[in-house]
Amino acid sequence: RALSLRDVVAFCVPALGALMTDPLMSFVDTAVVGQVSAVELASMGPNSIIFGTASFLFSCFITTTTNQVSKAQSKGLHDSVARIVSDAAVLAVGVGVGLTGFMLAFRDPIFAVYNVTPEIFAPAAAYYNIRALSAPGMLLAMTLSAACMGRKDARTPMLVALAAGLLNLAGDVLCVMGPWRMGAAGAALATTVSTYAGGALFLVHMQGTMELRPRLPPWADIRPFVTASTVLVIRCASIMAMFSILVCESAAMGVVVCAGHQVAGAVMNLAHYMADSVSNCVQAYLTSIASLEKRTLAQHAFLRRSRRSLNLASQVVGVVAALGVVAVCSHPALFTTDPHVAAAMRGVTALLAVCSLLTTQICITDGLIIASGDFPFMAAMAIVNVPLTVAVLHGVKQTRFAGGLNALWLCLLVVEVIRVAQNRIRLALIDRARQPEAPAAKLAVA
């Protein structure tokens, strides 16, 4: 039976709660720190993109785990599911420990890349040093959440996300605005503690529903995981390079633009993760059929009808996200007490709303291409889009219609239009190559 709109909603609503954990933590951190100081808020701009880059770069664990668990689950291979989840969890923790060591060892060169100025260096370093410790817990929670999604269980990630989010909120109030008054460093401490709490809750749940068997996995078992993840890491690195270009540009434009870009980025993160719930639904339900090199007429019809429901859901999410962006940008006092930053935010409201609509289309088409297994295309387009972003930004800055924060978000809008077109064209080509052959007409014999 094809996915109905009710099926999509039943999966996406709890999935949305799970996916919103990280952006909501950043959202709350930004709102709370913004009440303390504009300099502290500006210091979180480079940090947000640095840790966002790390999270997004290793989101390959989410995509690959969901993909492999979904395929094994659809075939009823429950022992294989337990092995895949166990191996993925061990890899996530190992990579997380390595990532923490790398980030602490190369903090100053990383700050130099992101144009961290002397004015914000101290609070930025305080945040960074604490938040870097969260990497193992972050990757573990991401991986186990993906395992739940692959088993079509979106409720558990939602509950874990709720618990971790409430803990983060309490920590922010205590460490940032409470008696400790730690500023940005307090926000980092609250996020790190809540991240590990979320990972622990996932482990307890998984151990209760399957027999986890932690081990040092042999290369033969993890080779498909590593191969797919490598391509996805290249894609994620290229996409984050695009956003890093804009962050570096904002830092060079001064504290007001940098702080405004930090708030705008936090708002857009919420829109992105709202749309990503639909993408996860695609990967959980359609991978086993969409990845086939040749489809039967029944399978082709299943995909076509399911896409209608998914497209409708993504359009609704896009409108809700755009309205949410307008509502939030109309009340910049939620994030900052600086009137200049507030004015900059109001000035990009329309651009952010349109970008949120485009983001939903990018997410669903990304999900359909991932479900089809066409990872090389996604990596190739992501690489191409890096110099394209530089060219578009240069072109926008040459016009007299955009400057400051407006130039950055007009650039992103143009790039997102191009990304939607790239994905739509590729999906049409995939469908044409994999569509079932028309049955030969029966010839009448005289």
C-alpha positions as CSV (number, residue, x, y, z in Angstrom):
1,R,0.0,0.0,0.0
2,A,1.3,3.4,-0.9
3,L,2.0,6.0,1.8
4,S,-1.0,8.1,2.6
5,L,-0.8,11.6,4.0
6,R,-1.9,10.1,7.3
7,D,1.1,7.7,7.3
8,V,3.5,10.6,6.5
9,V,2.0,12.7,9.4
10,A,2.1,9.8,11.8
11,F,5.8,9.4,11.2
12,C,6.9,13.0,10.7
13,V,5.3,14.5,13.8
14,P,7.4,12.5,16.3
15,A,10.4,12.5,13.9
16,L,10.2,16.3,13.9
17,G,10.5,16.3,17.7
18,A,13.6,14.1,17.5
19,L,15.3,16.1,14.7
20,M,14.7,19.4,16.4
21,T,16.9,18.5,19.4
22,D,20.1,20.0,18.1
23,P,18.7,23.1,16.4
24,L,16.4,23.8,19.4
25,M,19.4,23.6,21.7
26,S,21.2,26.1,19.5
27,F,18.0,28.2,19.3
28,V,17.7,28.3,23.1
29,D,21.4,28.9,23.6
30,T,21.2,31.8,21.1
31,A,18.1,33.3,22.8
32,V,19.5,33.0,26.3
33,V,23.1,34.2,25.5
34,G,21.6,37.1,23.5
35,Q,20.1,38.5,26.7
36,V,23.5,38.8,28.3
37,S,25.7,40.5,25.7
38,A,26.0,41.2,22.0
39,V,29.7,40.2,22.1
40,E,28.8,36.9,23.7
41,L,26.1,36.4,21.1
42,A,28.6,37.2,18.3
43,S,31.1,34.8,19.7
44,M,28.5,32.0,19.1
45,G,28.3,32.8,15.4
46,P,31.6,31.1,14.4
47,N,31.1,28.4,17.0
48,S,27.6,27.5,15.6
49,I,29.0,27.0,12.1
50,I,32.0,25.0,13.4
51,F,29.9,22.6,15.5
52,G,27.2,22.6,12.9
53,T,29.8,21.6,10.4
54,A,31.0,18.8,12.6
55,S,27.5,17.6,13.2
56,F,26.5,17.8,9.5
57,L,29.8,16.4,8.3
58,F,29.2,13.2,10.3
59,S,25.4,13.1,9.6
60,C,26.6,10.3,7.3
61,F,26.0,8.1,10.4
62,I,22.3,9.1,10.2
63,T,21.9,8.5,6.5
64,T,23.9,5.2,6.3
65,T,22.4,3.7,9.5
66,T,18.8,4.6,8.5
67,N,19.4,3.2,5.0
68,Q,21.0,-0.1,6.2
69,V,18.6,-0.7,9.1
70,S,15.6,0.0,6.9
71,K,16.6,-2.5,4.2
72,A,17.4,-5.2,6.9
73,Q,14.2,-4.5,8.7
74,S,12.0,-4.8,5.6
75,K,13.5,-8.2,4.9
76,G,12.9,-9.4,8.5
77,L,16.6,-9.8,9.3
78,H,16.4,-8.9,13.0
79,D,19.9,-10.3,13.9
80,S,21.4,-8.2,11.1
81,V,19.6,-5.1,12.4
82,A,21.1,-5.7,15.9
83,R,24.6,-6.2,14.4
84,I,24.3,-3.1,12.2
85,V,23.2,-0.9,15.1
86,S,25.9,-2.3,17.4
87,D,28.7,-1.7,14.9
88,A,27.4,1.8,14.0
89,A,27.3,2.7,17.7
90,V,30.9,1.6,18.2
91,L,32.1,3.5,15.1
92,A,30.2,6.6,16.3
93,V,31.9,6.7,19.7
94,G,35.3,6.0,18.2
95,V,35.0,8.7,15.6
96,G,33.6,11.1,18.2
97,V,36.6,10.6,20.5
98,G,38.9,11.3,17.5
99,L,36.9,14.3,16.6
100,T,37.2,15.8,20.1
101,G,40.9,15.3,20.1
102,F,41.2,16.9,16.6
103,M,39.1,19.9,17.5
104,L,41.0,20.6,20.8
105,A,44.4,20.3,19.1
106,F,43.5,22.5,16.2
107,R,41.3,25.2,17.8
108,D,43.4,28.2,16.9
109,P,43.8,27.3,13.2
110,I,40.1,26.6,13.0
111,F,39.3,30.0,14.6
112,A,41.6,31.6,12.0
113,V,39.7,30.0,9.2
114,Y,36.4,31.4,10.6
115,N,37.8,34.9,11.1
116,V,37.3,34.9,14.9
117,T,38.3,38.4,15.8
118,P,40.2,39.4,19.1
119,E,37.0,41.1,20.3
120,I,35.1,37.8,20.5
121,F,38.0,35.4,20.9
122,A,37.8,34.8,24.7
123,P,34.1,33.9,24.9
124,A,34.3,32.0,21.6
125,A,37.2,29.9,23.0
126,A,35.4,29.3,26.3
127,Y,32.4,27.9,24.4
128,Y,34.5,25.9,22.0
129,N,36.7,24.1,24.6
130,I,33.6,22.8,26.5
131,R,31.4,22.0,23.5
132,A,34.2,20.0,21.8
133,L,33.9,17.4,24.5
134,S,30.3,16.5,23.4
135,A,31.4,14.9,20.1
136,P,31.2,11.2,21.2
137,G,27.8,11.7,22.8
138,M,26.5,13.7,19.8
139,L,27.5,11.0,17.3
140,L,26.2,8.2,19.4
141,A,22.8,9.9,19.9
142,M,22.6,10.7,16.1
143,T,23.3,7.1,15.2
144,L,20.9,5.4,17.6
145,S,18.2,7.9,16.7
146,A,18.7,6.9,13.0
147,A,18.5,3.2,14.0
148,C,15.1,3.9,15.5
149,M,14.0,5.8,12.3
150,G,15.1,2.9,10.2
151,R,12.9,0.6,12.2
152,K,10.0,3.1,11.6
153,D,10.0,4.1,15.3
154,A,9.9,7.9,15.4
155,R,8.3,8.0,18.9
156,T,11.4,7.0,20.9
157,P,13.7,9.7,19.3
158,M,11.0,12.3,20.1
159,L,10.8,11.3,23.7
160,V,14.6,11.3,24.1
161,A,14.8,14.7,22.3
162,L,12.2,16.1,24.7
163,A,14.1,15.0,27.8
164,A,17.5,16.3,26.4
165,G,15.9,19.6,25.4
166,L,14.4,20.2,28.8
167,L,17.7,19.4,30.5
168,N,19.5,21.8,28.1
169,L,17.0,24.6,28.9
170,A,17.4,24.1,32.6
171,G,21.2,24.1,32.2
172,D,21.1,27.4,30.1
173,V,19.0,29.1,32.7
174,L,21.3,28.0,35.5
175,C,24.6,28.4,33.8
176,V,24.0,31.5,31.7
177,M,21.4,33.6,33.4
178,G,21.6,32.0,36.9
179,P,24.1,32.4,39.7
180,W,27.0,31.0,37.7
181,R,26.8,33.7,35.0
182,M,29.1,31.7,32.7
183,G,27.9,33.4,29.5
184,A,28.5,31.4,26.2
185,A,30.6,28.8,28.1
186,G,27.5,28.0,30.3
187,A,25.5,27.4,27.2
188,A,28.2,25.0,25.9
189,L,28.2,23.1,29.3
190,A,24.4,22.7,29.2
191,T,24.4,21.4,25.7
192,T,27.3,18.9,26.4
193,V,25.6,17.5,29.5
194,S,22.2,17.1,27.7
195,T,23.8,15.5,24.7
196,Y,25.4,12.7,26.8
197,A,22.1,12.3,28.6
198,G,20.3,11.7,25.3
199,G,22.9,9.1,24.2
200,A,22.5,7.3,27.5
201,L,18.7,7.2,27.1
202,F,19.0,5.7,23.6
203,L,21.4,3.0,24.9
204,V,18.9,2.0,27.6
205,H,16.1,1.8,25.1
206,M,18.0,-0.1,22.5
207,Q,19.3,-2.6,25.0
208,G,15.7,-3.3,26.0
209,T,14.4,-3.8,22.4
210,M,17.3,-5.7,20.9
211,E,20.5,-7.5,21.9
212,L,23.3,-5.0,21.3
213,R,26.6,-6.7,20.9
214,P,29.4,-4.1,21.1
215,R,32.6,-5.3,19.4
216,L,35.5,-4.1,17.3
217,P,33.7,-4.8,13.9
218,P,35.7,-6.5,11.2
219,W,36.4,-4.6,7.9
220,A,34.2,-6.9,5.9
221,D,31.1,-6.0,8.0
222,I,31.7,-2.2,8.0
223,R,33.0,-1.8,4.5
224,P,29.6,-0.9,3.0
225,F,29.0,1.5,5.8
226,V,32.3,3.2,5.4
227,T,32.1,3.3,1.6
228,A,28.7,5.0,1.6
229,S,29.7,7.3,4.5
230,T,32.9,8.4,2.7
231,V,30.8,9.7,-0.3
232,L,28.4,11.4,2.1
233,V,31.2,13.0,4.1
234,I,32.5,14.6,0.9
235,R,28.9,15.8,0.1
236,C,28.4,17.2,3.7
237,A,31.9,18.8,3.7
238,S,31.1,20.6,0.5
239,I,27.7,21.8,1.6
240,M,29.1,23.1,4.9
241,A,31.9,24.8,2.9
242,M,29.1,26.8,1.2
243,F,27.7,28.0,4.6
244,S,31.2,28.6,6.0
245,I,31.9,31.0,3.2
246,L,28.9,33.1,4.3
247,V,29.9,32.9,8.0
248,C,33.4,34.1,7.2
249,E,31.9,36.9,5.2
250,S,29.6,37.9,8.0
251,A,32.5,37.9,10.5
252,A,34.5,40.2,8.2
253,M,31.5,42.6,8.1
254,G,31.6,43.3,11.9
255,V,29.8,42.4,15.1
256,V,26.3,43.5,14.1
257,V,26.2,41.5,10.8
258,C,27.9,38.5,12.5
259,A,25.4,38.5,15.4
260,G,22.5,39.0,13.0
261,H,23.7,36.1,10.8
262,Q,24.0,33.9,13.9
263,V,20.4,34.6,14.8
264,A,19.2,34.1,11.2
265,G,21.1,30.9,10.9
266,A,19.5,29.6,14.1
267,V,16.1,30.4,12.7
268,M,16.8,28.7,9.4
269,N,18.1,25.6,11.2
270,L,14.6,25.2,12.7
271,A,13.1,25.4,9.2
272,H,15.6,22.9,7.8
273,Y,15.0,20.3,10.5
274,M,11.2,20.7,10.2
275,A,11.6,19.7,6.5
276,D,14.1,17.0,7.3
277,S,11.4,15.0,9.1
278,V,9.8,14.4,5.7
279,S,13.2,13.4,4.2
280,N,13.6,10.8,7.0
281,C,10.1,9.4,6.2
282,V,11.2,8.9,2.6
283,Q,14.3,7.0,3.7
284,A,12.5,4.9,6.2
285,Y,9.7,3.8,3.9
286,L,10.9,4.0,0.3
287,T,14.5,2.9,0.3
288,S,13.9,-0.8,-0.2
289,I,12.0,-0.1,-3.5
290,A,13.5,3.2,-4.6
291,S,17.0,1.7,-4.6
292,L,16.1,-1.0,-7.1
293,E,17.8,-0.7,-10.5
294,K,14.6,-1.9,-12.2
295,R,11.1,-1.5,-10.8
296,T,7.9,-3.4,-11.6
297,L,4.8,-1.6,-12.6
298,A,3.4,-2.1,-9.1
299,Q,6.5,-0.7,-7.5
300,H,6.6,2.2,-9.8
301,A,2.9,3.0,-9.0
302,F,3.7,2.7,-5.2
303,L,6.5,5.2,-5.5
304,R,4.4,7.6,-7.6
305,R,1.5,7.6,-5.2
306,S,3.7,7.8,-2.1
307,R,5.5,10.8,-3.6
308,R,2.2,12.7,-3.9
309,S,1.6,12.4,-0.2
310,L,5.2,13.3,0.6
311,N,5.1,16.4,-1.7
312,L,1.9,17.6,-0.1
313,A,3.4,17.1,3.4
314,S,6.6,19.0,2.4
315,Q,4.5,21.9,1.0
316,V,2.6,22.2,4.3
317,V,5.8,22.1,6.3
318,G,7.3,24.8,4.0
319,V,4.4,27.1,4.6
320,V,4.4,26.5,8.4
321,A,8.2,27.1,8.4
322,A,7.9,30.3,6.4
323,L,5.2,31.7,8.7
324,G,7.3,30.7,11.7
325,V,10.3,32.6,10.3
326,V,8.1,35.7,9.8
327,A,6.8,35.5,13.4
328,V,10.2,35.0,14.9
329,C,11.9,37.8,12.9
330,S,9.1,40.1,13.9
331,H,10.2,39.8,17.5
332,P,14.0,40.1,17.5
333,A,13.9,40.9,21.2
334,L,13.7,37.1,21.7
335,F,17.4,37.0,20.7
336,T,19.0,40.3,21.3
337,T,18.8,43.6,23.2
338,D,21.0,45.3,20.6
339,P,18.8,47.6,18.4
340,H,21.2,47.4,15.4
341,V,21.1,43.6,15.4
342,A,17.3,43.7,15.7
343,A,17.0,46.1,12.7
344,A,19.3,43.8,10.6
345,M,17.1,40.8,11.5
346,R,13.9,42.6,10.4
347,G,15.5,43.5,7.1
348,V,16.0,39.9,6.0
349,T,12.6,38.6,7.1
350,A,11.3,38.1,3.5
351,L,14.5,36.5,2.3
352,L,14.5,34.0,5.2
353,A,10.8,33.1,4.6
354,V,11.5,32.3,0.9
355,C,14.7,30.4,1.9
356,S,12.6,28.3,4.3
357,L,10.2,27.3,1.5
358,L,13.1,26.3,-0.8
359,T,14.7,24.4,2.1
360,T,11.7,22.0,2.3
361,Q,12.0,21.2,-1.4
362,I,15.7,20.6,-1.1
363,C,15.2,18.2,1.9
364,I,12.5,16.1,0.3
365,T,14.4,15.8,-3.0
366,D,17.6,15.0,-1.1
367,G,15.7,12.2,0.7
368,L,14.3,10.8,-2.6
369,I,17.8,10.7,-4.1
370,I,19.3,9.1,-1.0
371,A,16.6,6.5,-1.0
372,S,17.5,5.8,-4.7
373,G,21.1,5.2,-3.6
374,D,22.5,7.9,-5.9
375,F,25.1,9.1,-3.4
376,P,27.8,10.0,-6.0
377,F,25.5,12.5,-7.7
378,M,24.8,14.3,-4.4
379,A,28.5,14.5,-3.6
380,A,29.4,15.8,-7.1
381,M,26.7,18.5,-7.0
382,A,27.8,19.6,-3.5
383,I,31.3,20.1,-4.8
384,V,30.2,22.0,-7.8
385,N,28.0,24.3,-5.6
386,V,31.0,25.6,-3.5
387,P,32.6,27.7,-6.2
388,L,29.1,28.5,-7.4
389,T,28.4,30.1,-4.0
390,V,31.5,32.2,-4.2
391,A,30.5,33.4,-7.7
392,V,26.9,34.2,-6.6
393,L,28.1,36.1,-3.5
394,H,30.5,38.1,-5.6
395,G,27.8,38.9,-8.1
396,V,25.3,39.9,-5.3
397,K,27.9,42.2,-3.6
398,Q,28.4,44.0,-6.9
399,T,24.8,45.1,-7.1
400,R,23.4,48.2,-5.4
401,F,20.3,46.3,-4.1
402,A,21.9,44.2,-1.4
403,G,24.6,44.8,1.2
404,G,25.5,43.5,4.7
405,L,23.2,40.8,6.0
406,N,20.9,41.1,2.9
407,A,23.7,40.2,0.6
408,L,24.5,37.0,2.4
409,W,20.9,35.7,2.4
410,L,20.1,36.8,-1.1
411,C,23.1,34.7,-2.1
412,L,21.8,31.7,-0.2
413,L,18.4,32.1,-1.8
414,V,19.9,32.0,-5.4
415,V,22.0,28.9,-4.5
416,E,18.9,27.1,-3.1
417,V,16.9,27.7,-6.2
418,I,19.8,26.1,-8.2
419,R,19.9,23.1,-5.8
420,V,16.2,22.5,-6.2
421,A,16.6,22.5,-9.9
422,Q,19.5,20.1,-9.8
423,N,17.6,17.6,-7.6
424,R,14.4,17.7,-9.7
425,I,16.3,17.1,-12.9
426,R,18.2,14.2,-11.4
427,L,15.1,12.5,-10.0
428,A,13.4,12.7,-13.5
429,L,16.5,11.0,-15.0
430,I,16.5,8.3,-12.3
431,D,12.8,7.6,-12.8
432,R,13.3,7.4,-16.6
433,A,16.2,4.9,-16.2
434,R,14.5,2.7,-13.7
435,Q,10.9,2.8,-14.9
436,P,9.4,-0.6,-15.9
437,E,9.3,-1.5,-19.5
438,A,5.9,-1.3,-21.2
439,P,4.6,-4.8,-21.8
440,A,4.9,-5.8,-25.5
441,A,1.7,-5.6,-27.4
442,K,0.2,-8.9,-28.3
443,L,0.1,-9.4,-32.1
444,A,-2.9,-10.9,-33.6
445,V,-2.1,-14.0,-35.6
446,A,-4.1,-14.4,-38.7
